[in-house]
Structures are given as C-alpha cells and as structure tokens.
Amino acid sequence: MPEFSVIVPVYNRPNEVEELLKSLEMQSYNDFEVIIIEDGSNLTCQSICENFKDKLNIRYLYKENTGQGFSRNVGASMVNSPWLIFFDSDVIVPTDYFLNVYNKLKDQTLDAFGGPDKAHSDFTDIQIALNYAMTSFLSTGGIRSQKKNVGGSYQLRSFNMGIKKVIFDQIGGFKKRDMGEDMEINNRLDLLSIHKDIIQEAYVYHKRRGNFFDFFKQIRSFGQTRIQLKRNYNISVKIVHLFPVIFMLGLFSGICLIFVSFKYSMIFLSFYLMYFLLLALDSTIRERNIKIGVLSAIAVFVQHVAYGYGFWEELFYGMKTKRQ
C-alpha cells in the first residue's frame, strides 16, 4: 500500500493532465499512486494515462459528470492509503514535493495540510500576472497563504490539499459538488478541531486561465459561491471577502460622481489609480518585468470586478428567489 494516494478530477483537459503526470513521474520520492477521475469529459485523457502505465502507479476511471467535489469522493473510495492528496488538473508538481511532505509529516502531527501555489518560469506573461492577482497580499489573494487565514485556522485549498484517509472518511468527504467545496469541508474540519496547517515547502505551480475573459468567468463564480456558502451552509462572509465588493461599489460611485462633480470624481478615482500603480510596481519588482507588472494590475482589476459582480449577482438572485 503506498503512503499517498493522489486524486485528480479532470474535465476536458487532457493536455493539463499530461503536464501534471510528467511532473509526478519526476518525483524524488515515489511511494504514491495516482487516481485520475474523468468527470464526464467529452475530450478524455484516457490515452494519455495509458502512456504513463509503465512510469507511474496510475489508475483511470471515467464516470458521469457530478462535479469536482463528488469526483474526489469517488477517487477516495478507491484507495486505502494513509494519506489522500488532492490536486487540480492544472497544477505542475515540483520534483521534491512528496519528499518535503513526507519529511514534514514525520516531524509534525497533522491531520490535514495545504501548500502554496506559485507561477512557473515557463508560464505565459498573462498566467504569471493572474497568479500574482491570486497570491499577492495587495490583491487580498495572498491572505490564503498565511499561517492562519483571516478569522480562523489555515484554510485548505483543494487544488493542493492533503488529508488523512481516516479523517476524510470520518467527515464523509466533500459535501458540495463544485466550486467552494474546499471552503465547505474546511468549515466541518474546523468544527471538529482537526489539526490542519500549511506546509510551505509543499507548493505547486498552478496554471491559471489563459486569458482575462476566462479568468473573469472563474472569479465571478467565486463571488457567487461565497453567497451560496452563506445561504446553504451558513458559512460566514469575512471582511476580506468583502474587499472586491466594496471595491466595485466604490468604483461605480466614483464614476457616477462625474455627473455631480467632475473635480471630486477625479480626486476619488485617483485613489484607485494609485492603488493600481502600486500593484504594477510591486509586480514589476517581483517579476523584474514591466509588461507583467502592467498585466498584473489589469488582472487584479478583473479579479475585483468579477468577484464583486458575482457576489452581488448571487445576492440579488437569492433575495429575488425568497420573494417568489
């Protein structure tokens, strides 16, 4: 029985799976198996998985579409390893990931762990900019990589998450089929006082959406999910979650102020300009690339607007549904 079982749900992304499997093939510690759960894809990765049969301890299962959360449950039901590792199909795993995790788990008493996400040097400029938006403290994205999340314990993220099999079975796995399933499972783990923490060395390279339009759609769904979690699971909305919402309202108010006072509107909007200049400067210094700096500022703008839009959209939808 391997020490770790890697479970990856995938939907119409065979190229991503191939990159992931190549990175798993190169691991310095290899006491793990890989379970690929094809979640009703039209474009399957079965042939790619077959190509790795001689290189990895790998199993492939095709099933009807039920969402990423429930697909992970199916994968977990197929294994008996002490530890479950959940990856998204769009990650690349550094060579020493499992070695670092194994060594850390020997020294720490953990029931579950997560790791940061980074941008690989081979990523496109836009992918690096999107990663900045999702991981920088200036965009609020970096808060999730802290030792403790705002208002509580470290919050596991399902794109890079480990949990003991016995704990996962005890809580009944994921209860939400799609987006936000990791937030919901964190809530139940916190109620049980499960010991979970971040392992900084257990980072992965996380490929974001390849363009701003797809990124907008993804982040919009994050905003919608935050309201759904509150409505359906009574998971509180924290202050940090409201930043994009306040950002969007402020921007809209500043634009509308033009019709009342152009002068005061420009003064108000200048704070937004300074914020984005700060973002561009910070990203430029971090990546040593002015183009990426500019793209990062655009990415954060898209992130805030998309999240705020999705948040308000779902909030008003819920209010409208209640009245009917």
C-alpha positions in Angstrom: 0.0 0.0 0.0 1.5 3.4 -1.0 1.9 6.1 1.6 0.0 8.7 -0.5 -2.9 8.4 -3.0 -3.0 11.3 -5.4 -6.6 12.0 -6.6 -7.2 14.3 -9.6 -10.6 15.1 -11.1 -10.5 16.3 -14.7 -12.9 17.7 -17.1 -11.9 18.2 -20.8 -8.3 19.0 -20.1 -6.1 16.2 -21.4 -3.1 18.5 -22.1 -3.1 19.7 -18.5 -3.2 16.1 -17.2 -0.2 15.2 -19.3 1.9 18.0 -17.8 0.8 17.0 -14.3 1.7 13.4 -14.9 5.1 14.3 -16.3 5.8 16.3 -13.1 4.7 13.3 -11.0 6.9 11.0 -13.0 9.9 13.1 -11.9 9.3 13.0 -8.2 12.3 12.2 -6.0 10.0 10.3 -3.6 7.7 7.9 -5.3 5.7 6.0 -2.7 2.4 7.2 -4.1 -0.3 6.1 -6.6 -2.3 8.4 -8.9 -6.0 8.2 -9.5 -7.4 10.1 -12.4 -11.2 10.6 -12.3 -12.6 11.7 -15.6 -15.7 13.7 -14.7 -17.9 13.0 -17.8 -15.5 14.7 -20.3 -16.1 14.8 -24.0 -12.3 15.2 -24.5 -10.8 12.5 -22.4 -7.3 11.9 -21.1 -7.5 8.0 -21.1 -4.9 7.5 -23.8 -2.5 9.9 -22.0 -2.9 8.0 -18.8 -2.2 4.8 -20.6 1.1 6.2 -21.8 2.2 6.6 -18.1 1.3 3.0 -17.1 4.9 1.9 -17.1 6.1 5.1 -15.4 3.6 5.7 -12.6 1.3 3.6 -10.4 -1.8 5.0 -12.1 -5.5 4.2 -12.4 -8.0 5.9 -14.6 -11.8 6.0 -14.2 -14.4 7.5 -16.4 -17.7 8.5 -14.8 -20.7 10.7 -15.5 -20.4 14.3 -14.7 -21.1 15.1 -11.0 -18.6 17.9 -10.3 -15.1 18.1 -8.9 -16.1 17.6 -5.2 -18.0 14.4 -5.7 -15.4 13.1 -8.2 -12.8 13.5 -5.5 -15.0 11.4 -3.2 -15.1 8.6 -5.9 -11.4 8.6 -6.1 -11.0 8.5 -2.3 -13.4 5.5 -2.2 -11.0 3.5 -4.5 -7.9 3.7 -2.2 -6.7 2.7 1.3 -3.5 4.8 1.6 -2.9 6.6 4.9 -2.9 10.0 3.1 -5.0 11.4 0.3 -3.5 14.2 -1.8 -5.9 16.2 -4.0 -4.6 18.2 -7.0 -6.4 20.1 -9.7 -5.5 19.0 -13.2 -3.9 22.4 -13.9 -1.0 22.1 -11.5 2.6 21.1 -12.0 4.3 19.5 -9.0 7.9 20.3 -8.2 10.3 17.4 -8.0 10.7 17.3 -4.2 7.1 17.9 -3.3 6.4 14.4 -1.9 9.8 14.2 -0.3 9.2 17.5 1.5 5.7 16.5 2.6 6.9 13.1 3.9 9.7 14.7 5.9 7.4 17.3 7.3 4.7 14.8 8.3 7.4 12.8 10.2 8.2 16.0 12.3 4.7 17.4 12.7 1.4 15.9 14.0 -1.1 16.9 11.3 -4.4 15.6 10.2 -4.5 17.7 7.0 -2.3 20.2 5.2 -2.2 22.5 2.3 0.5 24.2 0.3 1.1 27.5 -1.6 0.8 28.0 -5.3 3.4 29.7 -7.5 4.0 30.6 -11.1 6.5 28.6 -13.1 9.1 30.4 -15.2 7.7 28.7 -18.3 4.2 30.2 -17.8 3.0 32.9 -20.1 3.1 36.5 -19.1 -0.7 36.5 -18.5 -0.6 33.3 -16.4 2.1 34.9 -14.2 0.0 38.1 -13.9 -3.1 36.0 -13.0 -1.0 34.1 -10.4 0.0 37.5 -8.9 -3.6 38.5 -8.6 -4.4 35.3 -6.8 -1.5 35.3 -4.5 -0.5 38.9 -3.7 -1.4 40.4 -0.3 -2.1 43.7 -2.2 -5.0 41.9 -4.0 -6.1 40.1 -0.8 -5.3 36.8 -2.6 -2.1 36.2 -0.6 -4.1 36.1 2.6 -4.9 32.5 1.9 -1.2 31.5 2.0 -0.8 32.9 5.5 -0.2 30.6 8.5 -3.7 31.4 9.6 -6.5 32.8 7.4 -8.4 35.9 8.5 -10.8 34.9 11.3 -9.6 31.4 11.9 -7.3 28.4 11.1 -5.4 27.8 7.9 -7.9 27.1 5.1 -7.1 24.1 2.9 -7.5 24.6 -0.9 -8.5 21.6 -3.0 -6.0 22.3 -5.8 -3.2 21.3 -3.4 -4.5 19.6 -0.3 -3.6 16.5 1.8 -5.8 14.8 4.4 -5.6 11.6 6.3 -7.9 8.9 4.8 -9.4 8.1 8.1 -10.3 11.7 8.7 -11.8 12.1 5.2 -13.9 9.0 5.7 -15.0 10.2 9.2 -16.4 13.5 7.9 -18.0 11.9 4.8 -15.7 13.6 2.2 -16.9 16.6 0.2 -20.5 17.6 0.5 -20.5 20.3 -2.2 -20.2 19.1 -5.8 -18.4 22.0 -7.4 -16.9 25.5 -6.7 -16.4 26.2 -3.0 -16.2 22.5 -2.0 -12.9 23.2 -0.2 -14.4 26.1 1.9 -17.3 23.8 2.9 -15.1 21.0 4.0 -12.8 23.4 5.9 -15.9 24.5 7.9 -16.6 21.0 9.1 -12.9 20.3 9.8 -12.8 23.4 12.0 -15.9 22.4 13.9 -14.2 19.1 14.7 -10.9 20.9 15.7 -9.0 18.9 13.1 -5.3 19.9 13.2 -4.5 21.4 9.8 -1.8 23.7 8.7 0.2 24.9 5.7 3.5 23.2 4.6 5.4 26.0 2.8 7.6 23.5 1.0 4.6 21.7 -0.4 4.0 24.3 -3.1 2.8 23.6 -6.7 2.9 25.6 -9.9 -0.7 26.5 -10.6 -1.7 27.3 -14.1 -4.5 29.9 -14.2 -6.9 30.5 -17.0 -5.0 31.6 -20.2 -6.9 34.9 -20.8 -8.7 37.6 -18.9 -12.2 36.6 -20.2 -11.9 33.0 -18.8 -10.4 34.5 -15.6 -13.4 36.8 -15.3 -15.8 33.9 -15.6 -13.9 31.8 -13.0 -13.7 34.7 -10.4 -17.3 35.6 -11.0 -18.2 32.1 -9.9 -16.1 32.6 -6.8 -18.2 35.6 -5.9 -21.4 33.7 -6.4 -20.0 30.7 -4.4 -19.4 32.9 -1.4 -23.1 33.8 -1.1 -24.1 30.2 -1.8 -21.9 29.0 1.1 -23.5 31.5 3.4 -27.0 30.7 2.2 -26.8 26.9 2.0 -24.1 26.1 4.7 -24.2 29.1 7.0 -20.5 29.8 6.4 -19.8 33.4 7.4 -18.6 36.1 5.0 -15.5 37.6 6.4 -14.2 41.2 5.9 -11.6 40.1 3.5 -14.3 38.6 1.2 -16.0 42.0 1.0 -13.0 43.9 -0.3 -13.8 43.2 -4.0 -17.4 44.1 -3.3 -16.5 47.4 -1.7 -14.0 48.0 -4.5 -16.7 47.6 -7.1 -19.2 49.8 -5.3 -16.6 52.5 -4.8 -15.5 52.4 -8.4 -19.1 52.6 -9.6 -19.8 55.5 -7.2 -16.7 57.4 -8.4 -17.8 57.1 -12.0 -21.3 58.2 -11.2 -19.9 61.2 -9.2 -18.7 62.6 -12.6 -22.3 63.8 -13.2 -22.3 65.7 -9.9 -18.8 67.0 -9.7 -16.0 66.1 -12.2 -13.4 67.5 -9.8 -14.4 65.4 -6.8 -14.9 62.4 -9.0 -11.3 62.7 -10.3 -10.0 63.1 -6.7 -11.9 60.0 -5.7 -10.8 57.9 -8.6 -7.2 59.0 -8.2 -7.0 56.7 -5.1 -7.9 53.8 -7.5 -5.2 54.9 -9.9 -2.6 55.0 -7.1 -3.6 51.5 -6.0 -3.1 50.1 -9.5 0.2 51.9 -9.9 1.3 50.3 -6.6 0.2 46.9 -7.9 2.0 47.3 -11.2 5.2 48.5 -9.3 5.1 45.6 -6.9 4.6 43.0 -9.6 7.3 44.6 -11.8 9.8 44.4 -8.9 8.8 40.9 -8.0 8.9 39.6 -11.6 11.5 42.0 -13.0 9.3 42.6 -15.9 7.3 45.8 -16.6 4.9 44.1 -19.0 4.0 41.5 -16.3 3.6 44.4 -13.9 1.0 46.1 -16.1 -0.8 42.8 -16.8 -0.9 42.1 -13.1 -2.7 45.4 -12.4 -5.2 44.6 -15.1 -5.6 41.1 -13.7 -6.3 42.5 -10.2 -8.9 44.9 -11.7 -10.6 42.0 -13.5 -10.4 39.9 -10.3 -12.1 42.5 -8.1 -14.8 43.4 -10.6 -15.6 39.8 -11.5 -15.8 38.8 -7.8 -17.9 41.8 -6.8 -20.2 41.3 -9.8 -20.7 37.6 -8.9 -21.2 38.4 -5.3 -24.0 41.0 -5.9 -25.5 38.9 -8.7 -26.0 35.9 -6.4 -27.1 38.0 -3.5 -29.8 39.7 -5.5 -30.8 36.3 -7.1 -31.3 34.9 -3.6 -33.4 37.9 -2.5 -35.5 37.6 -5.6 -36.0 33.8 -5.1 -37.1 34.4 -1.5 -39.8 36.9 -2.6 -41.2 34.4 -5.1 
